[in-house]
Amino acid sequence: MNQAQSAAKFGRYGGCFVPETLVQPVMEVASAYSRLKASPEFRRELEEMLKHFAGRPTPLYFAKNLSRDLGRRIYLKREDLVHGGAHKLNNTLGQALVAKHMGKTRLIAETGAGQHGVATAIVGANLGFETQVYMGEVDIERQKMNVYRMELMGAEVIPVRSGSRTLKDAINEAMRDWSSSFENTYYLFGTAAGPHPFPSMVRDFQSVIGAEARGQIQEAEGRLPDSIVACVGGGSNAMGIFAPFLKDDVRLIAVEAGGRGLGHDDKTADHGASLGCGQDGILHGSLTRILQDPHGQILESYSIAAGLDYPGVGPELAYLAERGRIKTATADDRAALRGFRTLSRREGIIPALESAHAVGYVLREPEALGDLAIINVSGRGDKDLATVMEYENL
Ligand SMILES: *Cc1c(COP(=O)(O)O)cnc(C)c1O
């Protein structure tokens, strides 16, 4: 632990709690990013890619049938229409351009469900990096299609056999790789968590969601919404849509995975609700809310949506929740499946199971939204069809 680097960034949350071997690479990214984010040339380059490659801006769609059903005006921010099928490319494009400007030639990343690995493979192929993705053996078995997608685009998937052989172990392995490879390698972290500067940088790259939505809702309705609802895994799509509204009188609702619906005090963390049920602790380089047992052992998280299955949460969300600026809520598997089916049936939009948690919350507590709300549809649900079919056959 390097105390000089441990200064928290979001109240007592955040910071940079990394081993000595990672201090230099992390600091190099921090200084490169703070230089690049002020560069008009870098911003132009990113905007070009977001527009012509990722397909931005995404629509803000008035969900007329859902609105009628729930007796209020509900808009959907359509991140499911971003290239790759989710918001993740907003972040990987931004960071890959940072890596390019730093002169790096190799990208490494961690992935759980495989979605971030795929988004990294996309930018790796497009911008000409050698790309290696760390993935737990258990996840490789569960997510064969995404492994194949990554390989098609020229990325190598490295199986991780340590620990529980899932996402948190993949992050540990990627960090180990980086500590000895940073001369030519950039670690492309997948969510608004990890050591400084990753939580702020990932939020900034995802803020394009909220910045667009702000202009779009004002154009459509002549005012800001009463509320915005987003699902939370590590927190990147939520921080992305929330960030441009933090100073406004807009209710920001973060929906975590309630898992199998066993409540808030079960000992196995049969859910992914680190904000609602976690405790302060250090995970992957930052002080945040994490799911742990009384001895500080990280608990296994669980959600029907693999992308919400992370035992921690970004430090900025932890801080905003503590201050009461965001409201935290949960939707369990059943609520998410209801959201999945309802949005498909009523609007002809099949959401990712992750995003379906936000929809499920809205169906359960429409009165929490006020008269005008935006739901962030973080991704599309094609990847989840087999999971849903299997669940229905249980
Ligand atoms: C990865 C993923 C999430 C969860 O990650 P955040 O960093 O919390 O946004 C949510 N929705 C989709 C579609 C995802 O792929």
The ligand as a MOL file (V3000), in Angstrom:
LIG
                    3D

  0  0  0     0  0            999 V3000
M  V30 BEGIN CTAB
M  V30 COUNTS 15 15 0 0 0
M  V30 BEGIN ATOM
M  V30 1 C -21.4950 -4.1880 -18.0610 0
M  V30 2 C -22.8890 -3.7720 -18.1660 0
M  V30 3 C -23.5550 -3.1260 -17.0980 0
M  V30 4 C -22.9370 -2.9160 -15.7510 0
M  V30 5 O -21.7900 -2.1330 -15.7250 0
M  V30 6 P -21.7910 -0.6310 -15.1910 0
M  V30 7 O -20.3430 -0.2890 -15.1510 0
M  V30 8 O -22.4250 -0.6320 -13.8420 0
M  V30 9 O -22.5520 0.1780 -16.1580 0
M  V30 10 C -24.8510 -2.6920 -17.2940 0
M  V30 11 N -25.5020 -2.8970 -18.4740 0
M  V30 12 C -24.8880 -3.5260 -19.5080 0
M  V30 13 C -25.6570 -3.7030 -20.7700 0
M  V30 14 C -23.5830 -3.9760 -19.3950 0
M  V30 15 O -22.9900 -4.5890 -20.4370 0
M  V30 END ATOM
M  V30 BEGIN BOND
M  V30 1 1 1 2
M  V30 2 1 2 3
M  V30 3 2 2 14
M  V30 4 1 3 4
M  V30 5 2 3 10
M  V30 6 1 4 5
M  V30 7 1 5 6
M  V30 8 2 6 7
M  V30 9 1 6 8
M  V30 10 1 6 9
M  V30 11 1 10 11
M  V30 12 2 11 12
M  V30 13 1 12 13
M  V30 14 1 12 14
M  V30 15 1 14 15
M  V30 END BOND
M  V30 END CTAB
M  END
